[in-house]
Amino acid sequence: MAEEDIYTKDGTVDYQNNPANKKKTGTWKACPYILGNECCERLAYYGMGTNLVNYLKVQLNQHSVVAINNVSNWSGTCYITPLIGAFIADAYLGRYWTIATFSIIYVFGMTLLTLSASVHGLKPPCDSQGVCHPTGVQSAVCFIALYMIALGTGGIKPCVSSFGADQFDDTDETEKKHKSSFFNWFYFTINIGALLAASVLVWIQTNVGWGWGFGIPAVAMAIAVVSFFSGTRLYRNQKPGGSPLTRICQVLVASFRKFKVEVPADKSLLYETADEESVVTGSRKLDHTETLSFLDKAAVEVQTDHVKGTVNPWRLCTITQVEEFKSIIRLLPIWATGIIFATVYGQMGTLFVLQGNSMDIKLGSFEIPSASLSIFDTLSVIFWVPVYDRLIVPFARKFTGHKNGFTQLQRMGIGLFISIFSMVVAAILELVRLRIVRRHNYYDAKHMPMSIFWQIPQYFIIGCAEVFTFIGQLEFFYEQAPDAMRSLCSALSLTTVALGNYLSTLLVTIVTDLSTRNGKLGWIPDNLNRGHLHYFFWLLAVLSVLNLGVFLVVSKWYTYKKAVGTLR
């Protein structure tokens, strides 16, 4: 191997801050530690979050709508805090130290939640009827723990997928072709953790106790931390490139300062460094694109841009810096179409669980916790990931000629289309369930004689949609992000889940307000046998159809980034 081929050319370094050796670091050698970390972290997250709506209803004695909204708000926050973690990773700490630091916060949050569910004085007392009466302090401790977890996960979520992808050299075609498979198996690993959470841990929470049910996820998170640190010597690390928000602000300020300056017809006259390396650490140069031409004014060189021979970055920006900002703006319409999908996805942890609570949960003498049905979403993902990677991609490649079978946008669009049917199936199931309730007067029955296993199709369809949309989204935002903003763009993709949960909260609140007027019980009462939950599912199906239409339009006009040169 030639001297220049010993080291990576994408700017990555090893744990000692030396250029990363290809033979000793990265690729699939490093991935088991990252995937092991993610599996255990997701086991912790889903082990605590899957059944959370029932914990709030039972242990904190909250009404259905309040519990649904609290879970949606907390889950949404878990996907907003990645913006904080991503900024810190891209600007200052790098992905490795950001994951390490926030993992510790995560462990403390899980430990506090376990204590709040098991230690006398922190655990809400329950009367002889099984009704719990939490104090304000007990509720506060629970929510402090939950939001510590939300902060902790904010440093892990935006970094871990990008950190895994960093283990494959973008400039090496042999390594690069494995990156798409990494994203598939990364999501597969997530769902192995979710599978254990939705089956074993939900059963423990329901039948053994919440202390054990939250304690095991806390231990899993501790194991995740150990797994991550164990691979330190094998990791490739991208250097932080400085504050991406500062660079964006510089482009905005410079372009507004030159509001009256004309952009030259010859775009080669726009300002850029002369060598092959970008001025931004950890980033390649980007070719000029014709869209959003107003921002090009920031790269038009005039006399006042130079102060004592040096360039004032608030007056003159490189074309790469301008194109970084353009890349972010171009991502936003695609990003926005993920919000409705996330709203649909979020129903698995709220309304699907409450729908299952009112059905027959017995399998022989065994009672199945309704939250455990999310196992079929997980099994669906575990089934579809290898099918997609090993069968669908080679088959599609023959027709499309694309090395990955589908473009990332095509993959996402297929998932959005599939997700519509999950809401249609859920609505039809609820309609049939309510007809049985009315026909046999089961209005006040705790469990009506319709098997909870009829929910399997709606979970399975969402799992299939996930494999297309969420994995496609992960890969799309990583590939289309500027090199030095990949954590930030991964966080941006995760905020669709946050906004999807917040939108779910908003929709439930609006629907409840409108449907309970004049003394009516509304669409989503505490007793779903007297409600109209199917109306809400139909509403989400209609919104999903409209969202797919918007996605088809914005994806047609999307301009892909063009990276050139080498990394610093």
KOLMARMAR-410520 format. One record per residue (C-alpha): residue in three letters; x, y, z. Coordinates in Angstrom, 2 decimals. Layout:
BEGIN
REC  resn       c1       c2       c3
REC   ala        X        Y        Z
...
***
This chain:
BEGIN
REC  resn       c1       c2       c3
REC   met     0.00     0.00     0.00
REC   ala     1.42     3.39    -1.00
REC   glu     2.25     5.85     1.79
REC   glu    -0.62     8.16     0.82
REC   asp    -3.08     5.25     0.96
REC   ile    -2.31     4.35     4.58
REC   tyr    -4.35     7.21     6.00
REC   thr    -7.89     8.42     5.37
REC   lys    -8.33    11.46     3.14
REC   asp   -11.58    12.75     4.61
REC   gly    -9.90    14.66     7.44
REC   thr   -10.60    12.12    10.20
REC   val    -8.18    11.57    13.07
REC   asp    -7.72     8.81    15.65
REC   tyr    -8.14     9.08    19.43
REC   gln    -4.66    10.63    19.74
REC   asn    -5.52    13.31    17.16
REC   asn    -3.23    11.77    14.52
REC   pro    -4.39    11.09    10.93
REC   ala    -6.59     7.99    10.99
REC   asn    -4.86     4.81     9.79
REC   lys    -7.16     2.91     7.40
REC   lys    -6.07    -0.53     8.59
REC   lys    -6.26     0.18    12.31
REC   thr    -9.36     2.37    12.58
REC   gly   -12.90     2.75    11.32
REC   thr   -15.05     0.69     8.92
REC   trp   -16.85    -2.34    10.33
REC   lys   -14.10    -2.82    12.96
REC   ala   -15.37     0.19    14.89
REC   cys   -19.07    -0.20    14.14
REC   pro   -19.91    -3.02    16.62
REC   tyr   -19.14    -0.70    19.55
REC   ile   -21.27     2.07    18.07
REC   leu   -24.11    -0.31    17.20
REC   gly   -23.88    -1.94    20.64
REC   asn   -24.11     1.48    22.25
REC   glu   -27.14     2.37    20.14
REC   cys   -28.89    -0.95    20.83
REC   cys   -28.56    -0.53    24.60
REC   glu   -29.46     3.18    24.51
REC   arg   -32.60     2.46    22.48
REC   leu   -33.46    -0.39    24.86
REC   ala   -33.25     2.16    27.67
REC   tyr   -35.25     4.81    25.80
REC   tyr   -38.04     2.58    24.53
REC   gly   -38.06     0.53    27.72
REC   met   -38.96     3.71    29.54
REC   gly   -40.98     5.50    26.85
REC   thr   -43.10     2.76    25.26
REC   asn   -45.37     2.33    28.27
REC   leu   -45.02     5.87    29.62
REC   val   -48.59     6.88    28.80
REC   asn   -49.87     4.07    31.04
REC   tyr   -47.44     5.04    33.82
REC   leu   -48.76     8.61    33.78
REC   lys   -52.37     7.41    33.76
REC   val   -51.94     4.88    36.56
REC   gln   -49.13     6.10    38.82
REC   leu   -49.61     9.85    38.36
REC   asn   -53.40     9.52    38.00
REC   gln   -53.67    11.63    34.84
REC   his   -56.64    11.72    32.45
REC   ser   -56.15    10.21    28.97
REC   val   -55.83    13.50    27.09
REC   val   -53.42    14.92    29.71
REC   ala   -51.26    11.78    29.64
REC   ile   -51.26    11.69    25.82
REC   asn   -50.19    15.32    25.61
REC   asn   -47.52    14.94    28.32
REC   val   -46.00    11.97    26.49
REC   ser   -46.17    13.79    23.15
REC   asn   -44.55    16.91    24.64
REC   trp   -41.80    14.93    26.35
REC   ser   -41.15    12.85    23.24
REC   gly   -41.10    16.03    21.18
REC   thr   -38.53    17.55    23.52
REC   cys   -36.37    14.44    23.11
REC   tyr   -36.17    15.34    19.42
REC   ile   -35.67    19.11    19.90
REC   thr   -32.71    18.85    22.30
REC   pro   -30.59    17.24    19.52
REC   leu   -30.22    20.77    18.14
REC   ile   -28.26    21.62    21.30
REC   gly   -26.12    18.49    21.09
REC   ala   -25.51    18.94    17.37
REC   phe   -24.38    22.55    17.78
REC   ile   -21.94    21.58    20.54
REC   ala   -20.61    18.65    18.47
REC   asp   -20.11    20.57    15.22
REC   ala   -18.76    23.72    16.84
REC   tyr   -16.71    22.66    19.87
REC   leu   -16.49    19.10    21.22
REC   gly   -16.79    16.88    18.16
REC   arg   -19.16    13.92    17.98
REC   tyr   -17.18    11.57    20.25
REC   trp   -17.00    13.83    23.30
REC   thr   -20.56    15.08    22.83
REC   ile   -21.90    11.52    22.92
REC   ala   -19.73    10.72    25.94
REC   thr   -20.77    13.82    27.93
REC   phe   -24.50    13.63    27.29
REC   ser   -24.56     9.88    27.96
REC   ile   -23.60    10.61    31.57
REC   ile   -26.53    13.04    31.91
REC   tyr   -28.77    10.33    30.41
REC   val   -27.65     7.77    33.02
REC   phe   -28.38    10.21    35.87
REC   gly   -31.85    10.88    34.46
REC   met   -32.63     7.16    34.17
REC   thr   -31.41     6.59    37.73
REC   leu   -33.61     9.39    39.11
REC   leu   -36.64     8.04    37.23
REC   thr   -36.02     4.60    38.72
REC   leu   -35.83     6.10    42.22
REC   ser   -39.06     8.06    41.64
REC   ala   -40.87     4.81    40.83
REC   ser   -39.45     2.67    43.63
REC   val   -38.26     4.64    46.68
REC   his   -40.75     5.38    49.45
REC   gly   -41.46     9.09    49.57
REC   leu   -40.76     9.55    45.87
REC   lys   -43.12     6.80    44.70
REC   pro   -46.80     7.92    44.57
REC   pro   -48.94     6.14    47.24
REC   cys   -51.98     4.15    46.08
REC   asp   -55.18     3.37    47.99
REC   ser   -56.90     0.00    48.43
REC   gln   -58.70     0.47    45.09
REC   gly   -55.38     0.84    43.27
REC   val   -55.89     4.56    42.65
REC   cys   -52.64     6.51    43.11
REC   his   -52.45     9.98    44.65
REC   pro   -49.13    11.63    43.75
REC   thr   -48.00    14.78    45.52
REC   gly   -46.72    17.79    43.62
REC   val   -43.15    16.95    44.62
REC   gln   -43.46    13.35    43.43
REC   ser   -44.82    14.46    40.06
REC   ala   -42.08    17.09    39.80
REC   val   -39.30    14.56    40.46
REC   cys   -40.72    12.27    37.78
REC   phe   -40.80    15.05    35.19
REC   ile   -37.34    16.35    36.16
REC   ala   -36.00    12.84    35.50
REC   leu   -37.85    12.62    32.18
REC   tyr   -36.48    15.94    30.97
REC   met   -32.94    15.06    32.12
REC   ile   -33.30    12.03    29.85
REC   ala   -34.57    14.31    27.08
REC   leu   -31.44    16.46    27.47
REC   gly   -29.17    13.41    27.55
REC   thr   -30.65    11.91    24.44
REC   gly   -30.17    15.29    22.75
REC   gly   -26.42    14.78    22.70
REC   ile   -26.61    11.22    21.42
REC   lys   -29.32    11.17    18.75
REC   pro   -27.80    13.71    16.31
REC   cys   -24.26    12.41    16.69
REC   val   -24.31     8.64    16.83
REC   ser   -25.56     7.92    13.28
REC   ser   -23.18    10.53    11.83
REC   phe   -20.35     9.21    14.02
REC   gly   -20.97     5.73    12.65
REC   ala   -20.98     7.03     9.07
REC   asp   -17.72     8.89     9.79
REC   gln   -16.05     5.47    10.11
REC   phe   -16.23     5.13     6.32
REC   asp   -13.94     7.35     4.21
REC   asp   -15.97     9.45     1.76
REC   thr   -12.99     9.65    -0.59
REC   asp   -12.53     5.86    -0.76
REC   glu   -15.08     4.26    -3.10
REC   thr   -14.62     0.82    -1.51
REC   glu   -15.47     2.18     1.95
REC   lys   -18.12     4.63     0.76
REC   lys   -20.32     1.93    -0.75
REC   his   -20.72     0.38     2.72
REC   lys   -22.13     3.61     4.19
REC   ser   -25.68     3.05     2.89
REC   ser   -25.66    -0.45     4.40
REC   phe   -24.46     1.03     7.69
REC   phe   -27.57     3.22     7.93
REC   asn   -29.78     0.17     7.28
REC   trp   -28.07    -1.92     9.96
REC   phe   -27.94     1.05    12.32
REC   tyr   -31.73     1.24    12.20
REC   phe   -31.93    -2.55    12.48
REC   thr   -29.93    -2.34    15.72
REC   ile   -32.22     0.37    17.08
REC   asn   -35.13    -1.99    16.67
REC   ile   -33.40    -4.91    18.36
REC   gly   -33.30    -2.70    21.46
REC   ala   -36.89    -1.64    20.89
REC   leu   -37.94    -5.29    20.51
REC   leu   -36.64    -6.20    23.96
REC   ala   -38.21    -3.05    25.40
REC   ala   -41.66    -3.62    23.92
REC   ser   -41.79    -7.27    24.96
REC   val   -39.83    -8.05    28.11
REC   leu   -39.71    -4.62    29.76
REC   val   -43.35    -3.67    29.20
REC   trp   -44.37    -7.02    30.72
REC   ile   -42.11    -6.38    33.73
REC   gln   -43.56    -2.89    34.21
REC   thr   -47.11    -4.23    34.09
REC   asn   -46.66    -7.44    36.10
REC   val   -43.60    -6.99    38.33
REC   gly   -43.41    -3.28    39.03
REC   trp   -42.33     0.08    37.69
REC   gly   -39.17     0.13    39.81
REC   trp   -37.80    -2.93    38.02
REC   gly   -39.35    -1.74    34.76
REC   phe   -37.34     1.48    34.87
REC   gly   -34.29     0.05    36.67
REC   ile   -33.41    -2.38    33.89
REC   pro   -33.38     0.40    31.24
REC   ala   -31.10     2.40    33.57
REC   val   -28.66    -0.53    33.67
REC   ala   -28.93    -0.87    29.87
REC   met   -27.94     2.78    29.50
REC   ala   -24.91     2.22    31.71
REC   ile   -23.92    -0.71    29.47
REC   ala   -24.36     1.57    26.43
REC   val   -21.79     3.97    27.90
REC   val   -19.32     1.14    28.54
REC   ser   -19.77    -0.18    24.98
REC   phe   -19.13     3.25    23.51
REC   phe   -15.91     3.88    25.45
REC   ser   -14.64     0.36    24.67
REC   gly   -14.19     1.24    20.99
REC   thr   -12.28     4.48    21.56
REC   arg    -8.98     3.27    20.03
REC   leu   -10.75     2.16    16.83
REC   tyr   -12.79     5.28    16.11
REC   arg   -12.21     7.84    13.40
REC   asn   -13.13    11.34    14.54
REC   gln   -14.00    14.40    12.48
REC   lys   -12.62    17.64    13.91
REC   pro   -15.22    20.24    14.91
REC   gly   -15.43    22.94    12.24
REC   gly   -16.38    25.91    14.39
REC   ser   -19.82    27.35    14.95
REC   pro   -22.07    26.63    11.94
REC   leu   -24.53    29.25    13.18
REC   thr   -21.79    31.90    13.08
REC   arg   -20.99    31.02     9.45
REC   ile   -24.68    31.19     8.53
REC   cys   -25.02    34.59    10.22
REC   gln   -21.93    35.85     8.38
REC   val   -23.50    34.95     5.03
REC   leu   -26.75    36.68     5.96
REC   val   -25.02    39.84     7.21
REC   ala   -22.63    40.02     4.23
REC   ser   -25.42    39.53     1.67
REC   phe   -27.63    42.20     3.28
REC   arg   -24.71    44.63     3.47
REC   lys   -24.29    44.17    -0.29
REC   phe   -27.99    44.47    -1.05
REC   lys   -27.31    46.85    -3.97
REC   val   -24.24    45.02    -5.32
REC   glu   -24.80    43.05    -8.53
REC   val   -23.70    39.43    -8.77
REC   pro   -21.33    39.02   -11.77
REC   ala   -22.54    36.90   -14.67
REC   asp   -19.26    34.99   -14.53
REC   lys   -19.62    33.03   -11.27
REC   ser   -15.92    32.18   -11.27
REC   leu   -15.39    35.76   -10.07
REC   leu   -17.10    34.97    -6.76
REC   tyr   -14.72    34.75    -3.82
REC   glu   -13.15    31.40    -2.95
REC   thr    -9.80    30.25    -1.59
REC   ala    -7.22    29.39    -4.22
REC   asp    -6.14    25.97    -2.91
REC   glu    -8.18    22.76    -2.92
REC   glu    -8.98    22.92     0.79
REC   ser   -11.94    24.80     2.23
REC   val   -11.40    27.45     4.90
REC   val   -13.86    25.50     7.06
REC   thr   -12.22    22.74     9.12
REC   gly   -13.64    19.32     8.31
REC   ser   -15.37    20.46     5.12
REC   arg   -14.80    20.15     1.38
REC   lys   -15.37    23.02    -1.01
REC   leu   -18.80    23.23    -2.61
REC   asp   -19.52    24.15    -6.24
REC   his   -21.70    27.16    -6.95
REC   thr   -25.41    26.52    -7.64
REC   glu   -27.83    28.90    -9.37
REC   thr   -30.59    28.82    -6.76
REC   leu   -30.99    31.46    -4.01
REC   ser   -28.78    33.84    -5.98
REC   phe   -29.35    36.70    -3.51
REC   leu   -26.99    34.96    -1.09
REC   asp   -24.25    35.02    -3.74
REC   lys   -23.84    38.73    -2.95
REC   ala   -21.96    37.65     0.19
REC   ala   -19.20    36.26    -2.08
REC   val   -18.91    39.33    -4.33
REC   glu   -15.58    41.00    -3.61
REC   val   -15.45    44.79    -3.11
REC   gln   -12.74    47.07    -1.70
REC   thr   -14.29    47.48     1.76
REC   asp   -14.14    43.72     2.36
REC   his   -10.48    43.88     3.32
REC   val    -9.27    45.42     6.56
REC   lys    -5.48    45.91     6.73
REC   gly    -4.98    43.17     4.16
REC   thr    -7.20    40.56     5.88
REC   val   -10.69    39.54     4.83
REC   asn   -13.55    40.65     7.09
REC   pro   -15.72    37.48     7.32
REC   trp   -18.80    39.61     8.11
REC   arg   -18.39    41.37     4.76
REC   leu   -16.99    38.68     2.46
REC   cys   -17.69    34.94     2.55
REC   thr   -16.34    32.13     0.38
REC   ile   -18.69    30.54    -2.13
REC   thr   -18.40    27.32    -0.06
REC   gln   -19.72    29.16     2.98
REC   val   -22.60    30.54     0.89
REC   glu   -23.37    27.09    -0.52
REC   glu   -23.37    25.63     3.01
REC   phe   -26.21    27.97     3.87
REC   lys   -27.99    27.22     0.59
REC   ser   -27.76    23.49     1.34
REC   ile   -29.53    24.01     4.66
REC   ile   -32.28    26.11     3.06
REC   arg   -32.81    23.53     0.29
REC   leu   -33.24    20.82     2.92
REC   leu   -36.06    22.65     4.72
REC   pro   -38.99    21.81     2.36
REC   ile   -38.00    18.11     2.42
REC   trp   -37.58    18.35     6.18
REC   ala   -41.06    19.84     6.62
REC   thr   -42.75    16.90     4.88
REC   gly   -41.41    14.59     7.59
REC   ile   -43.54    16.25    10.27
REC   ile   -46.86    14.62     9.32
REC   phe   -45.14    11.23     9.03
REC   ala   -43.75    11.71    12.54
REC   thr   -47.25    12.56    13.78
REC   val   -48.51     9.25    12.38
REC   tyr   -45.53     7.40    13.85
REC   gly   -46.15     8.97    17.27
REC   gln   -49.60     7.41    17.57
REC   met   -47.96     4.07    18.43
REC   gly   -46.99     5.40    21.84
REC   thr   -50.30     7.09    22.61
REC   leu   -53.58     6.38    20.82
REC   phe   -52.65     2.88    19.64
REC   val   -51.90     2.00    23.29
REC   leu   -55.20     3.44    24.54
REC   gln   -57.09     1.72    21.72
REC   gly   -55.48    -1.58    22.75
REC   asn   -56.39    -0.99    26.42
REC   ser   -60.08    -1.33    25.55
REC   met   -59.67    -4.59    23.61
REC   asp   -59.30    -8.21    24.72
REC   ile   -55.73    -8.40    26.01
REC   lys   -55.76   -12.09    26.99
REC   leu   -53.87   -14.87    25.28
REC   gly   -55.04   -17.91    27.19
REC   ser   -54.32   -17.10    30.84
REC   phe   -51.66   -14.56    29.90
REC   glu   -52.50   -10.83    29.78
REC   ile   -50.71    -8.83    27.10
REC   pro   -49.89    -5.19    27.96
REC   ser   -51.27    -3.04    25.15
REC   ala   -47.97    -1.16    24.83
REC   ser   -46.29    -4.49    23.97
REC   leu   -48.04    -4.49    20.60
REC   ser   -45.37    -2.06    19.40
REC   ile   -43.24    -5.19    19.20
REC   phe   -44.89    -5.80    15.83
REC   asp   -43.64    -2.46    14.56
REC   thr   -40.18    -3.54    15.68
REC   leu   -40.51    -6.99    14.12
REC   ser   -41.65    -5.33    10.91
REC   val   -38.51    -3.19    10.83
REC   ile   -36.31    -6.19    11.66
REC   phe   -37.98    -8.08     8.80
REC   trp   -37.89    -5.27     6.22
REC   val   -34.33    -3.99     6.77
REC   pro   -32.55    -7.14     5.48
REC   val   -35.25    -7.64     2.82
REC   tyr   -34.67    -4.08     1.61
REC   asp   -30.87    -4.32     1.78
REC   arg   -30.49    -7.79     0.24
REC   leu   -33.51    -8.18    -2.06
REC   ile   -35.26    -4.91    -2.89
REC   val   -32.10    -2.87    -3.59
REC   pro   -30.53    -5.39    -6.06
REC   phe   -33.91    -5.85    -7.77
REC   ala   -34.61    -2.11    -8.03
REC   arg   -31.06    -1.45    -9.24
REC   lys   -31.78    -3.43   -12.42
REC   phe   -34.56    -1.01   -13.35
REC   thr   -33.32     2.31   -11.98
REC   gly   -29.60     1.94   -12.60
REC   his   -29.00     3.63    -9.25
REC   lys   -26.32     1.98    -7.09
REC   asn   -28.64     2.05    -4.04
REC   gly   -31.74     0.92    -5.94
REC   phe   -33.63     4.12    -5.20
REC   thr   -32.51     7.66    -4.59
REC   gln   -32.94     8.74    -0.99
REC   leu   -35.89    10.95    -1.95
REC   gln   -37.61     8.09    -3.80
REC   arg   -37.13     5.88    -0.76
REC   met   -38.64     8.50     1.54
REC   gly   -41.61     9.02    -0.79
REC   ile   -42.42     5.30    -0.83
REC   gly   -42.47     5.34     2.97
REC   leu   -44.81     8.34     3.09
REC   phe   -47.19     6.52     0.74
REC   ile   -47.15     3.35     2.85
REC   ser   -47.80     5.30     6.07
REC   ile   -51.21     6.44     4.78
REC   phe   -52.46     2.86     4.98
REC   ser   -51.50     2.51     8.66
REC   met   -53.99     5.24     9.56
REC   val   -56.64     3.81     7.22
REC   val   -56.28     0.37     8.83
REC   ala   -56.36     1.87    12.36
REC   ala   -59.52     3.82    11.51
REC   ile   -61.27     0.77    10.05
REC   leu   -60.33    -1.32    13.10
REC   glu   -61.74     1.31    15.46
REC   leu   -64.92     1.57    13.38
REC   val   -65.42    -2.22    13.57
REC   arg   -64.62    -2.21    17.29
REC   leu   -67.21     0.48    18.03
REC   arg   -69.86    -1.37    16.02
REC   ile   -69.32    -4.43    18.21
REC   val   -69.53    -2.21    21.31
REC   arg   -72.87    -0.76    20.18
REC   arg   -74.32    -4.06    19.00
REC   his   -73.62    -5.83    22.31
REC   asn   -73.83    -2.84    24.66
REC   tyr   -70.19    -3.04    25.79
REC   tyr   -70.03     0.69    26.50
REC   asp   -68.80     0.29    30.07
REC   ala   -66.79    -2.90    29.59
REC   lys   -63.13    -2.50    30.51
REC   his   -62.12    -4.96    27.78
REC   met   -64.51    -5.79    24.94
REC   pro   -64.26    -9.26    23.32
REC   met   -62.18    -8.29    20.29
REC   ser   -58.59    -9.51    20.29
REC   ile   -55.87    -6.90    20.61
REC   phe   -54.00    -8.80    17.90
REC   trp   -56.25    -7.09    15.34
REC   gln   -53.92    -4.12    15.88
REC   ile   -50.97    -5.98    14.37
REC   pro   -51.50    -4.76    10.76
REC   gln   -51.38    -1.06    11.69
REC   tyr   -48.13    -1.57    13.64
REC   phe   -46.61    -3.70    10.88
REC   ile   -47.42    -1.14     8.18
REC   ile   -45.81     1.69    10.16
REC   gly   -42.70    -0.47    10.58
REC   cys   -42.49    -0.96     6.83
REC   ala   -42.94     2.78     6.27
REC   glu   -40.14     3.48     8.78
REC   val   -37.64     1.40     6.82
REC   phe   -38.26     3.55     3.78
REC   thr   -38.82     7.00     5.27
REC   phe   -36.75     7.22     8.47
REC   ile   -33.68     5.39     7.14
REC   gly   -33.91     7.29     3.86
REC   gln   -34.14    10.50     5.85
REC   leu   -31.10     9.59     7.98
REC   glu   -28.98     8.93     4.90
REC   phe   -30.36    11.91     2.94
REC   phe   -29.61    14.46     5.66
REC   tyr   -26.12    13.03     6.22
REC   glu   -25.23    13.02     2.52
REC   gln   -26.75    16.40     1.66
REC   ala   -25.47    18.20     4.73
REC   pro   -22.31    20.30     4.42
REC   asp   -19.41    18.24     5.79
REC   ala   -18.95    20.44     8.87
REC   met   -22.69    20.59     9.63
REC   arg   -23.59    16.91     9.61
REC   ser   -24.52    16.66    13.28
REC   leu   -26.64    19.79    12.93
REC   cys   -28.45    18.39     9.89
REC   ser   -28.97    15.03    11.61
REC   ala   -30.52    16.99    14.47
REC   leu   -32.63    18.91    11.96
REC   ser   -34.02    15.64    10.61
REC   leu   -34.82    14.53    14.17
REC   thr   -36.79    17.71    14.85
REC   thr   -39.44    16.40    12.46
REC   val   -40.21    13.82    15.14
REC   ala   -40.37    16.58    17.76
REC   leu   -42.68    18.73    15.68
REC   gly   -44.71    15.64    14.78
REC   asn   -45.30    15.00    18.47
REC   tyr   -46.11    18.65    19.13
REC   leu   -48.49    18.62    16.15
REC   ser   -50.14    15.52    17.62
REC   thr   -50.59    17.41    20.90
REC   leu   -52.05    20.38    19.03
REC   leu   -54.42    18.21    16.98
REC   val   -55.62    16.29    20.05
REC   thr   -56.17    19.57    21.92
REC   ile   -58.07    21.20    19.04
REC   val   -60.14    18.10    18.33
REC   thr   -60.97    17.67    22.02
REC   asp   -61.96    21.33    22.35
REC   leu   -64.20    21.26    19.28
REC   ser   -65.74    17.83    19.84
REC   thr   -66.59    18.32    23.54
REC   arg   -68.69    21.42    23.10
REC   asn   -72.30    21.42    24.30
REC   gly   -71.54    18.71    26.85
REC   lys   -70.48    16.05    24.32
REC   leu   -67.89    13.42    25.27
REC   gly   -65.79    14.17    22.18
REC   trp   -63.66    12.03    19.90
REC   ile   -61.17    10.87    22.57
REC   pro   -62.91    10.51    25.97
REC   asp   -61.42     8.51    28.85
REC   asn   -63.83     5.71    27.87
REC   leu   -63.04     5.16    24.19
REC   asn   -66.12     2.95    23.86
REC   arg   -68.16     6.15    23.95
REC   gly   -65.85     8.11    21.64
REC   his   -64.99     8.43    17.96
REC   leu   -61.28     7.70    17.82
REC   his   -61.63     6.59    14.19
REC   tyr   -62.38    10.19    13.20
REC   phe   -58.92    11.19    14.43
REC   phe   -57.26     8.39    12.44
REC   trp   -59.17     9.46     9.31
REC   leu   -57.97    13.02     9.90
REC   leu   -54.35    11.83     9.99
REC   ala   -54.88     9.74     6.83
REC   val   -56.15    12.81     4.95
REC   leu   -53.25    14.94     6.21
REC   ser   -50.83    12.19     5.11
REC   val   -52.25    12.20     1.57
REC   leu   -51.88    15.98     1.35
REC   asn   -48.35    15.72     2.77
REC   leu   -47.36    13.15     0.13
REC   gly   -48.54    15.53    -2.59
REC   val   -46.39    18.32    -1.17
REC   phe   -43.40    15.97    -0.93
REC   leu   -43.68    14.97    -4.59
REC   val   -43.63    18.63    -5.63
REC   val   -40.68    19.75    -3.46
REC   ser   -38.58    16.66    -4.19
REC   lys   -38.98    17.19    -7.94
REC   trp   -37.30    20.60    -7.63
REC   tyr   -34.58    19.62    -5.15
REC   thr   -30.98    20.47    -6.17
REC   tyr   -28.30    18.09    -4.84
REC   lys   -25.09    19.53    -3.37
REC   lys   -21.84    19.29    -5.34
REC   ala   -18.74    18.73    -3.20
REC   val   -15.28    19.27    -4.69
REC   gly   -11.71    19.47    -3.38
REC   thr   -10.36    17.87    -0.22
REC   leu   -11.02    18.12     3.49
REC   arg    -8.80    20.04     5.87
***
